[in-house]
Amino acid sequence: MFCSGKSEIKETATGETNFPEVKLPKGFSISLYATVDDARSLAISPSGTVFVGNKSGDAVYAVKDQDGDGKAEQKYTIAKGLNMPNGVAFRNGDLYVAEVSRILKFPSIEKQLTSPGKPVIVYDKFPTDGWHGWKYIAFGPDGKLYVPVGAPCNVCDKGDAVYASLTRMNPDGSGLEVFAKGIRNTVGFTWQPDNGSLWFTDNGRDMLGDDVPPCELNMASGPGQHFGFPFCHAGEISDPEFGDKRNCKEFTAPAKKLGAHVAPLGLKFYTGSMFPSAYRNKLFIAEHGSWNRSKKSGYKIGMATVENGKVIAYETFASGWLNEESQKVSGRPVDILIMADGSMLVSDDKRGVVYRITYKA
């Protein structure tokens, strides 16, 4: 079994690892699924192998719950020496990994977890900028691989259409196109199960104060939409430097304005059957938390109720990683994954763990 060696993780008498500071609705519990340094983006194979990306390090990992006890006993290092390999995606037996400027593929990965070999380079022409260069990737319902390219700055207009965008390509790296524009830095997106619309988070710009602008939850109904950056923030706030060049009315407004600086990252619609029926099709969002706000914000998992393409409610599902009184931070949620049994995995790059959230009446 994994052992993190971190003082805030405590073993209970039953052997389950609990996190008593994390607050959840009645009936829910949280435990340790795996220990992975700088655990970031998550992807899963049909057989249940979970792949974990890494931003501040250089490695990609795989973890497996071999005996079905809700904890991963096995951990594999898939690759090391990569450049911010934050993004991972799985398709037809192959693992795709996103570095800053290129996409790699590890063919038939589950047949060779102990010795993956040299990856195939799928695409290597993305910008090399480190600022907002780490990537979240996922395959859409159309079979294409979606890859964001963040703005290489706090706020700027580089004049190159690939910056501040969400691109997509064929699985072999051909046919690259810009799917959506005006996105400062999305590090999480997902598709609504019933209609295939794409929902994504976007991190708002810094240095306009503690409460401006809000971070965003956006919905793209199809290709070609522009979401405002760098000209307009949160659908209505003109940028001090670039706002006079375009009007906010020209752009697609957010589906939901989230808190300023909360840094929303990974998100998933709940499609499992373990949680009560009231949670089905809710959109769960990992708020990574602020880094430069005088009073910290975020550090939680939010839950959005979506109806007819609109967010009609947003509430807190899990909190406690931020102690509001002392402002001490014990963890930072990054990505969310819904397992076949209906449980939820949540990565945490501060603690270096992957949590498992379950429900029992």
N, C-alpha and C positions, 0 to 999 in steps of 0.2 A: 504493500500500500504506500501511497505517497505520504510524506511528512513535510510540512512547510517549515517547521521550526520557528514560526512566528507566534509571539506571545498572545496575540489576540484570538488565536484559533484554539479552542478548547475541546478536548474529547469528553463526551458524556459517558456515563457508566455503561450504556448500551453499545458504545463504539461509534455512534453517529457523531459527526463533527457539526456542531451548531454555532451560530453566530448570534448571540443573544441581543446584540444592539440593533439588529435588523428587524424592523417592524413590518408585519404582514397582516392581511385580513384574517379573521378567525378561520381556523381549519387549515391554514397554509403553514408550511415549515420550510426551512432552508438548511441545506447541509453541503458538505464539501464533495464535489464530484471529482475534481482533479487539481493537482498543483502544477501550474505551468507559469514560469517566469514571464511577466509582461503579457499575460493572456489578453489577446485582442479579438480579431474577427474569428467567427466560428462557421464551420461547414460540416455536414454530416453525409455519410454514405447510406444507402438503403440497408446495409447490414449493421449500421450503428457505430461505425468508426467516426470519431469526432476529430476534425482537423482544426488546429489552433494557430493563427497567425501571430506576428510579433512585430512591434513597431520600433521600440528603442533598442532591441537586440538585433540579431541577424539570422534567427532560426525559425523553422516551421516544425510543428509537432503534430503527432497523432496520439490520441488516447482511446482506450477501449475498456468498457465494462464487460469483461468476459463472462462473469458468473451471474450477471443480472441482479446484483445487490444494490444498484444505484450509485456505485462508486467505481471509477476507472482504476483498474489494477495495473494496466499496462500502458506504458508511455514510450513512444518512439520519436527519435529525432529524424525528421524527413530530410532536412537540408540545413546547412550552416553557411555563414559567410555571405549571406544575401543582403541587399540594400533595402532596409525597412520593409520586410515581407509581411505587411499588415493584412493583405487581402487573401482569402482562400475561397475556392469554389470547387464543387465536385460535379462531374458529369460523365455518365457512361463509363464508369470505372477509372476515370482520370482525375487527378488533382491539379487544379490551376492555382497558381500563386502569383500575386501582384507585387512586384518591386516598384521603385519610384518610376523608372522609365521603361520597364518591360514586363511582359506576361510570360510566365513559364508554365510548362505542363509536365507532370510526372505520370506517364502512362501506366495503366493497370496497377495503381499504387498499392492496393490492398494485397496483391500477390507478392509484394516485395517491400513490406514495411521495414524490415530489418536492413535492407540494402537497396534503397530506391534507385540508385544509379544517377547518371547525369540527366538533367531535365532537357526537354525540347523547348527551344525559344519560339513562342507563338507570335510575339510582336515586341519590337524593341525601339520604337520611334516616339514614345511619349517624352515630354520634357524632362530634363534632369534636375529641375529645381527641388531642393529639399523642403522648402517652406510649403506646407500643405501638399507635399508630394506623395505621402503615404496614401494607399488606396484601399477601398472596400470594393469587392467585386462579387457579382452574382449573375447567374443565368436567368433570363426572363422567360415568360411563357412562349415567346417567339423563338426560343432556342439560341438566342444571341447572348454574348457575354457583355455585360454592362460594366463600364470602367469610368470612374470620375477623374477629372483633372482639376485639382484645386487651383485657386488664384495664388500665385507665388509671392504673396504680400498680405498685409493687413487689408488694404484697399488700393486698387490700381486698375488701369485699363491697358493691358499689354498689346492690344490690337491683333492678337492671334486668336482665332475663334475656338481653338482647342482648350485655351485656359478658361477657368470658371465654367466648366461644362460637365455634362454627363454624356459619354460616348458609348457606342455599342459596336460590336464586331462579330463576325462569324467565329465559330469555335476554332478555326484554323488560323485566325488572325487577319483574314481578308475582309474587305468591305467595311472598313472603319468609317463611321459617320458620327456627327454630333447629334445626339438625340434631344438634348435640352440645354439651354444657355442661361447665363445670369445666375449661376450657382457658386457661391463663394467657396464652400468646402463641405461637400456631403461625404460622410463616412458611414452611411447606412441607408439602404433602400430595400423595399420589398413590394410585392404585388398583391393586390386585394383578391382573395380567392374567387369571389363570385363574378367579378367583371374584368379582372386583369389590369386595372389601373395601377399605375406606379406611384408609390408613396415614398418620400424621402425626407430626411432631416437636412438642415443646413445651418451651419454655425455663423452667427452674426458677427459683424466687424467689431473691433476693439477701439478703445480710446475715444469714445463719445460719452463716457460716464458709466456709472453703475447700472443704470436702468434703461439704457438705449444703445443699440436697438434690440428688440426681442430676437431670440433665435427662432427658427421656423420649422414647421411641419408642412410639407408641400405635397400636392397631388398633381401628377401629369397624366392627363387623359389620352395623350398621344404625342407623337414627335413634333418638334418645332416650337415649343413654348419657351418664353424667356421669363425668368423669375426675378429680374431687376438688378442684380449686382453688375457693376459697382455704382449704378446710378440711383437706385432706390432700394431701401431696406424695409422688410416687413410689410411691403405693399403700400406704404404711405409716407415713409421718412426719406426725404431727399438727402443724398449724401452731400456734406459740406463742400467737397471738392469736385464731384462729378455730377451732382444733381441738376445743374443748370443745362446739361447736355440732353437729357431725356426726361419725359414726364412719367410719374409713377403710374398714371392711367394706361400707359402702353404695355404694362407687364402683368403677368399672372400673379395675383395676390396669394399669400399663404393660406392653406386650409386651416391652420391654427398658429397663432402667435404664442410661442412658449416664453419662458422667462429669459431675461437678458443674461447672457454669459453662461447659461446652464449647460451648453455644449451637448446637444442631443446627438447620439451616434446611432447604434444599431436599433432596429425595430422589427417586430414581427406581428402578424395577425395570429390570434390564438385559434388553432384549428383542431386541437386535441379534444379528448373526452374525459380526462382526469378532473379538470377544474369544473365547478358547477356550471350549468348551462348559461347562466347570466354572463359568464366570461367569454363565451364562444364568439369569435369574430371581433373581439376587442383588439385594439392595436396597442401593443406594449412598446414603450420607448425607453431606452437606456439614456439617462441624463448623466453624462460623465462628470459634470461639475465645473465651476468657474476656476480660473487660474489668476485673474487680475481684478476681481471685484472686491471692494473693501469689506463687505460682508458676503461670505460665500453663498452660492446658490447652486441648485442642482443636486448631484450625488444621490440619485434616486431612480426608481423605475416608475414612469407615468403610464396611464392607461387612458386611451382615447376611445370614445364611442363614435363610430362612423355610420352615418345613414345618408344614402343618396349622394355620396361624394362630399358630404359635409361633416365636420366634427361638431357634434352637438353636446359633448361633455368631455372634460379632461380632468382626471383626478390622480392622486398618488396611490400606487399599488404597493410599492416597497420603499422604505426609507430607513434612516438610521445610520447610514454611512457617514453622514455629517452630524456632529453634535452641535446643535444650534447655539447652545450656551457657550461652550468652550471654543467653538469653531474648529475643533479637531476633526480630521478626516481619517476614517479607517479603511475606506475602500472607494473605488471609482468604477461603476458599471460601464461596460463598453458595448457588448453585443449580446443578442438574445437568440436562442435556438429552441424550437419546439420539438421534443422527442416523440418517438413513435408511441410511447406509453402515455403521452399527454403531459409529462413533466416538462419543466422549463429549465434550460441551462442559461446561465448569465456569466459572462467573463468579467474579470476585474483585473486591470493591469497594475493597479497600485499594490494590491495584496498578492498578486501572482497566483490567482486561483480561478477555477470555474465552479460556480455554485450550481446546485440542483434545487429547484423549488417544486414542492409537491403539495397535493391537497388530500386530506382525509377527513371525512365528515365526523 
